[in-house]
Amino acid sequence: MTSDPTVPEEAAGNQRLAILLAMAMFVLVVDTSLMNVSIAAVVRDLDTTVSGVQSAIALEALVSAAFILIGSKVGDLIGRKRAYVLGLLGYAVGALAMTLAQGLTAIIIFWAVVGGIGASLLLPSMQSLIHGNFEGAAQTKAYALVGAAAAIAAAVGPLLGGFITTYLSWRIGFLLEIVIIGIVLSGIRLVRDAPYTGPRGVDAVGAVLSVLGMGGIVLGILVWQEGGESVAALIVIGAIAMAALVFWLSRRKRQGKPTLLDPDLFKSKHFRLGISQQMLQQIALGGTMIALPIYLQMVLEYNALEAGLSIAPLSLSMFGIALLAGRRAGERRPSSIVRSGFALLTVGMLLLIPIVPRADSGWSLVIPLVIAGSGLGLLVSQLNNYTLAPISEERVSEAAGVNSAAGSFGLSFGLAFAGAIMLATLSITFTDLANASSVLEPAEKQRVANALEDDAQVLSNTQLDELLVGQPADVQAEIIRINTEARPLALQVALLIPILAALAGLLNSFRMVRLPDITPSASAEGMALG
């Protein structure tokens, strides 16, 4: 009997493919972490504003959320392999824009929009390609490797980004992303396309309504943050579009026509609760990951590495607890673990509120961040599988896309809303403190009010000193005092967004506990990448 010489080669090819897919996932996750810890450096190098960079971060998450369901359908129509390549190229364009950008406009167009669309193509196609290129134990290992890459990127992203930004340049970080994407694309011949055998009809109206729904709400918040007009109109359009999408999908389903997503997915209470919990978890994470980096870089005036090290207790504890809970959950019910996760997240975030005005270093944040990170780790270990457990084998890919869309929307909403609330509070508090000042003259108070009405910004005291050159010494000292008092309050109010999301998740978890447990299928566990 002779052995088949192609078997070792095929096994090696599959192993290389799994590694390349994991590298693609690593870039996908680490990208936003790099931006978060580099806010101060990007603002300084591009002569832009904190709110502008924060808006770009929220917009990238929004575009990914708004187009991920469409991206999944595009992959069905043009081929998952082609969608995967286009997604990688979109991400590479965004990273190249960050490497070369001389202004915020290029970042918004190429990193946030083009890169966000790339992410919406990349994630669903990656899930389908893993399902189509691996079988049995190899498939399980591929899913585990890609999931581990995502977890490691989330854990080390702030540290890696902080180190590169501090000792090299934030542009180098994005250049390295391009290099990794190039390596991934060099192995594209290893990818076997995963054929789609379902209906090929396109629900164009559903696609438009989904983009208008999610986009309108978050864009309205971003426009409010930047002091633009028609804020209420954008949010109302978003809300109406979301309601219209529900009606449209149900109607199309009754008529037997293709739908953007199957509304019958939401008949499962487990799926509905899981989706809502996924969104609340990401709102809490998004609000935290915009408020803390701004606090560390603009109030404590930390560089990117110091900010990354200060955030590390959150990301590392999330990573460690997720691994531990995933392996040692034992007989504990997933719903009870989720309840514990939201409880710890709530406690950790609440502990930050009294610490923020008093902290003089990142060490003051360690215990609350470890508690909150442990809560997030428990959620990460259970929520995806809980959400997809009731979904049948043939529909799990579509359900995973909805799960990813809900998470991305929650992240973008948390980023946008916490940032907007922070700037609104800063403007109101700064104005009130200025008006109450016995040092500032009425004309100076009016100038402060006008400046904040046009462009409220979180500024470090060093930046403010530079802007106040030429002003009388007592006026400089008074405005610095006001800034010192106003910023912590603004950040405390911003932290209310993740606190409220965590509390809502905690209340929701009691409904989860009342439902019976469902054991997820192997496909459901594998598809839970997003």
C-alpha positions as CSV (number, residue, x, y, z in Angstrom):
1,M,0.0,0.0,0.0
2,T,1.4,3.4,-0.9
3,S,0.7,6.6,0.9
4,D,-0.8,9.6,-0.9
5,P,2.0,12.2,-1.1
6,T,-0.5,15.0,-1.5
7,V,-1.9,14.6,2.0
8,P,1.0,16.2,3.9
9,E,1.2,19.0,1.4
10,E,-2.6,19.7,1.7
11,A,-2.4,19.6,5.5
12,A,0.5,22.1,5.4
13,G,-1.4,24.3,3.0
14,N,-4.4,24.3,5.3
15,Q,-2.2,25.2,8.3
16,R,-0.6,28.1,6.4
17,L,-4.1,29.2,5.4
18,A,-5.3,29.2,8.9
19,I,-2.3,31.3,10.0
20,L,-3.0,33.8,7.2
21,L,-6.7,34.1,8.1
22,A,-5.6,34.7,11.7
23,M,-3.2,37.4,10.6
24,A,-6.1,39.1,8.7
25,M,-8.3,39.0,11.9
26,F,-5.4,40.4,14.0
27,V,-5.2,43.4,11.7
28,L,-9.0,43.8,11.7
29,V,-9.1,44.0,15.5
30,V,-5.8,45.9,16.3
31,D,-6.6,48.7,13.9
32,T,-9.0,50.6,16.1
33,S,-6.8,50.1,19.2
34,L,-4.0,51.8,17.4
35,M,-6.2,54.8,16.7
36,N,-7.4,55.0,20.3
37,V,-4.0,55.2,21.9
38,S,-2.7,57.5,19.2
39,I,-5.3,60.2,19.5
40,A,-3.0,62.9,20.9
41,A,-0.3,62.2,18.4
42,V,-2.7,62.2,15.4
43,V,-4.2,65.5,16.6
44,R,-0.8,67.1,17.0
45,D,0.7,65.8,13.7
46,L,-2.3,66.6,11.6
47,D,-3.2,69.9,13.4
48,T,-6.7,68.7,13.9
49,T,-9.1,68.2,16.9
50,V,-9.8,65.4,19.4
51,S,-13.5,65.4,18.4
52,G,-12.5,65.1,14.7
53,V,-10.4,62.0,15.3
54,Q,-13.0,60.5,17.6
55,S,-15.6,61.1,15.0
56,A,-13.5,59.2,12.4
57,I,-13.1,56.3,14.8
58,A,-16.9,56.1,15.4
59,L,-17.6,56.5,11.7
60,E,-15.3,53.6,10.8
61,A,-17.2,51.3,13.2
62,L,-20.5,52.7,11.9
63,V,-19.7,52.0,8.2
64,S,-18.6,48.5,9.1
65,A,-21.9,47.9,11.0
66,A,-24.1,49.6,8.3
67,F,-22.6,47.5,5.4
68,I,-21.9,44.2,7.0
69,L,-25.2,42.6,6.1
70,I,-24.8,43.9,2.6
71,G,-21.2,42.7,2.6
72,S,-22.4,39.2,3.4
73,K,-24.8,39.3,0.4
74,V,-22.1,40.7,-1.9
75,G,-19.9,37.7,-0.9
76,D,-22.7,35.4,-1.9
77,L,-23.1,37.1,-5.3
78,I,-19.5,37.7,-6.4
79,G,-17.8,34.8,-4.5
80,R,-16.5,34.7,-0.9
81,K,-12.9,34.6,-2.0
82,R,-13.3,37.7,-4.2
83,A,-15.1,39.5,-1.4
84,Y,-12.3,38.5,1.0
85,V,-9.7,40.0,-1.3
86,L,-11.7,43.2,-1.8
87,G,-12.1,43.5,2.0
88,L,-8.3,43.2,2.5
89,L,-7.6,45.7,-0.2
90,G,-10.1,48.1,1.3
91,Y,-8.4,47.8,4.7
92,A,-5.0,48.3,3.0
93,V,-6.3,51.5,1.4
94,G,-7.4,52.8,4.8
95,A,-4.0,51.9,6.4
96,L,-2.1,53.5,3.5
97,A,-4.2,56.7,4.0
98,M,-3.2,56.8,7.6
99,T,0.4,56.3,6.7
100,L,0.4,59.2,4.2
101,A,-2.4,61.5,5.5
102,Q,-1.8,65.2,5.9
103,G,-5.3,66.1,7.1
104,L,-8.4,64.7,8.7
105,T,-10.4,64.6,5.4
106,A,-8.2,61.8,4.0
107,I,-8.7,59.8,7.2
108,I,-12.4,60.1,7.1
109,I,-12.7,59.2,3.4
110,F,-10.2,56.4,3.1
111,W,-9.7,55.0,6.6
112,A,-13.2,55.4,8.0
113,V,-15.3,54.9,4.9
114,V,-13.2,52.7,2.5
115,G,-11.7,50.8,5.4
116,G,-15.0,50.4,7.1
117,I,-16.5,48.9,3.9
118,G,-13.5,46.7,3.6
119,A,-14.2,45.4,7.1
120,S,-17.8,44.7,6.2
121,L,-16.7,42.5,3.3
122,L,-13.8,40.9,5.2
123,L,-15.5,39.5,8.3
124,P,-18.5,37.5,6.7
125,S,-16.3,36.2,3.9
126,M,-13.7,35.1,6.3
127,Q,-16.3,33.1,8.3
128,S,-17.6,31.5,5.1
129,L,-14.1,30.6,3.8
130,I,-13.1,28.9,7.1
131,H,-16.3,26.9,6.8
132,G,-15.6,26.0,3.2
133,N,-11.8,25.3,3.4
134,F,-11.6,23.2,6.5
135,E,-13.4,20.1,7.8
136,G,-13.7,18.3,11.1
137,A,-10.9,18.9,13.6
138,A,-9.0,21.2,11.1
139,Q,-12.1,23.5,11.0
140,T,-12.3,23.6,14.8
141,K,-8.6,24.5,15.0
142,A,-8.9,27.1,12.3
143,Y,-11.8,28.8,14.1
144,A,-9.9,28.6,17.4
145,L,-6.7,30.1,15.8
146,V,-8.7,33.0,14.3
147,G,-10.6,33.6,17.5
148,A,-7.4,33.6,19.5
149,A,-5.9,36.1,17.0
150,A,-8.8,38.4,17.7
151,A,-8.5,38.0,21.4
152,I,-4.7,38.6,21.4
153,A,-5.2,41.7,19.2
154,A,-7.7,43.1,21.6
155,A,-5.4,42.4,24.6
156,V,-2.1,43.7,23.2
157,G,-3.4,46.3,20.8
158,P,-3.2,49.3,23.2
159,L,0.3,48.2,24.3
160,L,1.6,47.5,20.8
161,G,0.0,50.7,19.5
162,G,1.4,52.8,22.4
163,F,4.9,51.4,21.9
164,I,5.0,52.0,18.2
165,T,3.5,55.5,18.4
166,T,5.8,56.6,21.3
167,Y,9.1,55.2,20.0
168,L,8.5,55.3,16.2
169,S,5.3,56.9,14.8
170,W,1.6,56.1,14.7
171,R,2.1,56.0,10.9
172,I,4.5,53.1,11.2
173,G,1.8,51.1,13.0
174,F,-0.5,51.5,9.9
175,L,2.4,50.8,7.6
176,L,2.9,47.5,9.4
177,E,-0.8,46.7,8.8
178,I,-0.2,47.1,5.0
179,V,2.8,44.7,5.3
180,I,0.7,42.1,7.1
181,I,-2.1,42.4,4.5
182,G,0.4,42.0,1.8
183,I,1.6,38.7,3.4
184,V,-2.0,37.5,3.7
185,L,-2.7,38.3,0.0
186,S,0.5,36.5,-1.0
187,G,-1.1,33.3,0.1
188,I,-4.4,33.8,-1.6
189,R,-3.8,30.8,-3.9
190,L,-4.3,28.6,-0.8
191,V,-7.9,29.8,-0.6
192,R,-10.6,27.6,-2.2
193,D,-13.8,29.6,-2.9
194,A,-16.8,28.6,-0.8
195,P,-19.7,28.3,-3.3
196,Y,-23.0,29.8,-2.4
197,T,-26.1,27.7,-3.3
198,G,-28.9,29.8,-1.8
199,P,-31.1,32.4,-3.6
200,R,-29.3,35.0,-5.5
201,G,-31.9,37.7,-5.5
202,V,-31.0,41.1,-4.0
203,D,-33.2,43.0,-1.5
204,A,-32.1,46.5,-2.5
205,V,-34.7,48.3,-0.5
206,G,-33.8,46.3,2.6
207,A,-30.1,47.2,2.1
208,V,-30.8,50.9,1.8
209,L,-33.1,50.9,4.8
210,S,-30.4,49.1,6.9
211,V,-27.8,51.7,6.0
212,L,-30.2,54.6,6.6
213,G,-31.3,53.1,9.9
214,M,-28.0,52.5,11.6
215,G,-26.2,55.4,9.7
216,G,-28.8,58.0,10.5
217,I,-28.8,57.5,14.2
218,V,-25.0,57.5,14.7
219,L,-24.4,60.2,12.1
220,G,-26.9,62.4,13.9
221,I,-24.9,62.1,17.1
222,L,-21.6,62.8,15.3
223,V,-23.1,65.9,13.6
224,W,-24.4,67.1,17.0
225,Q,-20.9,66.6,18.4
226,E,-19.4,68.7,15.7
227,G,-22.0,71.5,16.1
228,G,-23.7,70.8,12.8
229,E,-27.3,71.3,11.7
230,S,-30.2,68.9,11.2
231,V,-29.2,66.6,14.1
232,A,-32.8,65.8,15.0
233,A,-33.7,65.1,11.4
234,L,-30.9,62.6,10.9
235,I,-31.8,60.7,14.1
236,V,-35.5,60.7,13.1
237,I,-34.7,59.4,9.6
238,G,-32.6,56.7,11.2
239,A,-35.3,55.6,13.6
240,I,-38.0,55.7,10.8
241,A,-35.7,53.7,8.5
242,M,-35.1,51.0,11.2
243,A,-38.9,50.7,11.8
244,A,-39.5,50.5,8.0
245,L,-36.8,47.8,7.7
246,V,-38.7,45.6,10.2
247,F,-41.9,46.1,8.3
248,W,-40.3,45.6,4.9
249,L,-38.5,42.3,5.9
250,S,-41.7,40.8,7.3
251,R,-43.6,41.7,4.2
252,R,-41.0,40.3,1.8
253,K,-40.9,37.1,3.9
254,R,-44.6,36.7,3.6
255,Q,-44.4,37.2,-0.2
256,G,-41.7,34.6,-0.5
257,K,-39.2,37.1,-1.9
258,P,-35.5,37.5,-1.1
259,T,-34.8,39.5,2.1
260,L,-31.6,41.2,3.3
261,L,-31.9,39.0,6.4
262,D,-34.5,36.4,7.5
263,P,-36.8,38.1,10.0
264,D,-37.6,34.6,11.4
265,L,-34.3,34.6,13.1
266,F,-35.8,37.0,15.7
267,K,-38.5,34.6,16.6
268,S,-36.0,33.0,19.0
269,K,-35.9,34.7,22.4
270,H,-32.4,33.5,22.9
271,F,-31.3,35.2,19.7
272,R,-33.1,38.4,20.4
273,L,-31.7,38.6,23.9
274,G,-28.2,37.7,22.7
275,I,-28.2,40.3,20.0
276,S,-29.4,43.0,22.5
277,Q,-26.7,42.0,25.0
278,Q,-24.0,42.0,22.3
279,M,-25.0,45.5,21.4
280,L,-25.1,46.7,25.0
281,Q,-21.7,45.1,25.7
282,Q,-20.2,46.9,22.7
283,I,-21.8,50.3,23.7
284,A,-20.1,49.9,27.1
285,L,-16.8,49.0,25.5
286,G,-17.0,51.8,22.9
287,G,-17.8,54.5,25.5
288,T,-15.0,53.3,27.7
289,M,-12.5,53.1,24.9
290,I,-13.1,56.7,23.8
291,A,-13.4,58.3,27.2
292,L,-10.3,56.7,28.9
293,P,-7.7,57.4,26.1
294,I,-8.9,61.0,25.9
295,Y,-8.7,61.3,29.7
296,L,-5.2,59.8,29.9
297,Q,-3.8,61.8,27.0
298,M,-5.5,65.1,27.5
299,V,-5.9,65.3,31.3
300,L,-3.0,63.3,32.6
301,E,-1.0,64.3,29.4
302,Y,0.3,60.7,28.9
303,N,2.0,59.7,25.7
304,A,0.7,56.8,23.7
305,L,2.7,54.2,25.5
306,E,1.7,55.4,28.9
307,A,-1.9,55.5,27.8
308,G,-1.6,52.0,26.4
309,L,-0.1,50.7,29.6
310,S,-2.8,52.4,31.7
311,I,-5.6,50.7,29.6
312,A,-3.8,47.4,29.6
313,P,-5.5,46.1,32.8
314,L,-8.8,46.3,31.0
315,S,-7.7,44.5,27.9
316,L,-5.5,41.9,29.5
317,S,-8.0,41.0,32.2
318,M,-10.7,40.7,29.5
319,F,-8.4,38.4,27.5
320,G,-7.4,36.3,30.5
321,I,-10.8,35.9,32.0
322,A,-12.3,35.0,28.5
323,L,-9.8,32.2,28.1
324,L,-10.4,31.0,31.7
325,A,-14.2,31.1,31.5
326,G,-14.3,29.5,28.1
327,R,-12.3,26.5,29.4
328,R,-13.6,26.2,33.0
329,A,-17.2,27.2,32.8
330,G,-18.1,23.7,33.8
331,E,-21.7,23.2,34.7
332,R,-22.4,26.9,35.1
333,R,-25.2,28.2,32.9
334,P,-24.1,30.6,30.2
335,S,-26.8,33.1,31.2
336,S,-25.6,33.2,34.8
337,I,-22.0,33.8,33.6
338,V,-23.4,36.7,31.4
339,R,-25.2,38.1,34.4
340,S,-22.0,38.0,36.5
341,G,-20.1,39.7,33.5
342,F,-22.5,42.6,33.4
343,A,-22.5,42.9,37.2
344,L,-18.7,43.2,37.3
345,L,-18.7,45.6,34.3
346,T,-21.2,47.8,36.1
347,V,-19.2,47.8,39.4
348,G,-15.9,48.5,37.6
349,M,-17.3,51.4,35.7
350,L,-19.0,52.9,38.7
351,L,-15.8,52.8,40.7
352,L,-14.2,55.0,38.0
353,I,-16.6,57.9,38.6
354,P,-15.2,59.1,42.0
355,I,-11.6,58.3,40.9
356,V,-11.5,60.4,37.7
357,P,-11.3,63.9,39.4
358,R,-8.7,62.7,41.9
359,A,-6.4,60.5,39.9
360,D,-2.9,61.8,39.3
361,S,-1.7,58.7,37.4
362,G,-2.9,55.6,35.6
363,W,-2.2,53.4,38.6
364,S,-5.4,54.8,40.2
365,L,-7.5,53.1,37.5
366,V,-6.0,49.6,37.8
367,I,-8.5,48.0,40.2
368,P,-11.7,49.3,38.5
369,L,-10.3,48.4,35.0
370,V,-9.4,44.9,36.2
371,I,-13.0,44.5,37.5
372,A,-14.6,45.9,34.4
373,G,-12.2,43.9,32.1
374,S,-13.1,40.7,34.0
375,G,-16.7,41.4,33.4
376,L,-16.1,41.9,29.7
377,G,-14.1,38.7,29.6
378,L,-17.0,36.7,31.0
379,L,-19.3,38.3,28.3
380,V,-16.9,37.6,25.5
381,S,-16.6,33.9,26.6
382,Q,-20.3,33.3,26.4
383,L,-22.4,35.8,24.4
384,N,-21.6,34.8,20.9
385,N,-22.3,31.1,21.4
386,Y,-25.4,31.9,23.5
387,T,-26.7,34.1,20.6
388,L,-26.1,31.6,17.9
389,A,-27.0,28.4,19.8
390,P,-30.7,28.3,18.7
391,I,-29.9,28.9,15.0
392,S,-30.0,26.0,12.6
393,E,-26.9,24.8,10.7
394,E,-27.9,26.3,7.3
395,R,-28.8,29.8,8.8
396,V,-25.9,30.2,11.2
397,S,-23.7,32.3,8.8
398,E,-26.6,34.8,8.3
399,A,-27.2,34.9,12.0
400,A,-23.5,35.5,12.7
401,G,-23.6,38.5,10.3
402,V,-26.5,40.0,12.2
403,N,-24.6,39.4,15.4
404,S,-21.5,41.2,14.0
405,A,-23.7,44.0,12.7
406,A,-25.3,44.5,16.2
407,G,-21.9,44.5,17.8
408,S,-20.4,47.0,15.4
409,F,-23.4,49.3,15.6
410,G,-23.2,49.2,19.4
411,L,-19.5,50.0,19.3
412,S,-20.0,53.0,16.9
413,F,-23.0,54.2,19.0
414,G,-20.9,54.0,22.2
415,L,-18.0,55.8,20.6
416,A,-20.1,58.6,19.2
417,F,-22.5,59.1,22.1
418,A,-19.9,59.1,24.8
419,G,-17.8,61.5,22.8
420,A,-20.7,63.8,22.1
421,I,-21.9,63.8,25.7
422,M,-18.4,64.6,26.9
423,L,-18.0,67.6,24.6
424,A,-21.5,68.9,25.4
425,T,-20.8,68.6,29.2
426,L,-17.4,70.3,28.8
427,S,-19.0,73.2,26.9
428,I,-21.8,73.7,29.5
429,T,-19.4,73.3,32.5
430,F,-16.7,75.6,31.1
431,T,-19.2,78.3,30.2
432,D,-20.8,78.1,33.7
433,L,-17.5,78.3,35.5
434,A,-16.3,81.2,33.3
435,N,-19.5,83.1,34.0
436,A,-19.1,82.6,37.7
437,S,-15.5,83.7,37.6
438,S,-14.6,86.9,39.4
439,V,-11.3,87.2,37.4
440,L,-12.6,87.2,33.8
441,E,-14.0,90.4,32.4
442,P,-17.5,90.2,30.8
443,A,-15.9,90.5,27.3
444,E,-13.6,87.6,28.0
445,K,-16.5,85.5,29.3
446,Q,-18.4,86.2,26.1
447,R,-15.4,85.2,24.0
448,V,-15.2,81.9,25.9
449,A,-18.9,81.3,25.4
450,N,-18.6,82.0,21.7
451,A,-15.5,79.9,21.2
452,L,-17.2,76.9,23.0
453,E,-20.4,77.3,21.0
454,D,-18.4,77.1,17.7
455,D,-15.9,74.4,18.7
456,A,-15.8,72.7,22.1
457,Q,-12.6,70.7,22.5
458,V,-10.9,68.6,25.2
459,L,-7.5,70.4,25.6
460,S,-4.6,69.6,27.8
461,N,-3.4,72.4,30.1
462,T,-0.2,72.4,28.0
463,Q,-2.1,73.0,24.8
464,L,-4.2,75.7,26.5
465,D,-1.1,77.4,27.8
466,E,0.1,77.7,24.2
467,L,-3.2,79.2,23.1
468,L,-3.2,81.7,25.9
469,V,0.2,83.2,25.1
470,G,0.0,87.0,25.3
471,Q,-3.0,87.0,27.8
472,P,-2.5,88.6,31.3
473,A,-1.1,86.1,33.8
474,D,-4.3,86.2,36.0
475,V,-6.5,85.4,33.0
476,Q,-4.2,82.5,31.9
477,A,-4.3,81.1,35.5
478,E,-8.1,81.4,35.7
479,I,-8.8,79.7,32.4
480,I,-6.3,76.9,33.3
481,R,-8.2,76.5,36.6
482,I,-11.5,76.3,34.8
483,N,-10.2,73.8,32.3
484,T,-8.8,71.6,35.1
485,E,-12.2,71.6,36.9
486,A,-14.3,71.1,33.8
487,R,-12.6,68.2,32.1
488,P,-13.0,65.6,34.8
489,L,-16.7,66.3,35.1
490,A,-17.1,66.0,31.3
491,L,-15.3,62.6,31.4
492,Q,-17.4,61.5,34.4
493,V,-20.6,62.2,32.4
494,A,-19.2,60.4,29.4
495,L,-18.6,57.3,31.5
496,L,-22.3,57.3,32.3
497,I,-22.9,55.9,28.8
498,P,-21.0,52.6,29.5
499,I,-22.5,52.5,33.0
500,L,-26.1,52.7,31.7
501,A,-25.3,50.1,29.0
502,A,-23.9,47.8,31.6
503,L,-26.9,48.3,33.9
504,A,-29.3,47.6,31.0
505,G,-27.3,44.4,30.2
506,L,-27.5,43.4,33.8
507,L,-31.3,43.8,33.9
508,N,-31.6,42.0,30.6
509,S,-29.5,39.1,32.0
510,F,-32.3,38.2,34.4
511,R,-34.6,37.5,31.5
512,M,-31.8,35.3,30.0
513,V,-31.6,33.2,33.2
514,R,-35.3,32.4,33.0
515,L,-34.9,30.7,29.6
516,P,-33.6,27.1,29.2
517,D,-30.1,26.5,28.0
518,I,-29.3,25.5,24.4
519,T,-26.1,23.7,23.4
520,P,-24.6,25.4,20.4
521,S,-23.7,23.4,17.3
522,A,-20.0,23.2,16.2
523,S,-20.9,25.6,13.3
524,A,-22.4,28.1,15.7
525,E,-19.3,28.1,17.9
526,G,-17.1,28.6,14.9
527,M,-19.1,31.4,13.3
528,A,-19.0,33.4,16.5
529,L,-16.0,35.5,15.4
530,G,-17.5,38.9,15.3
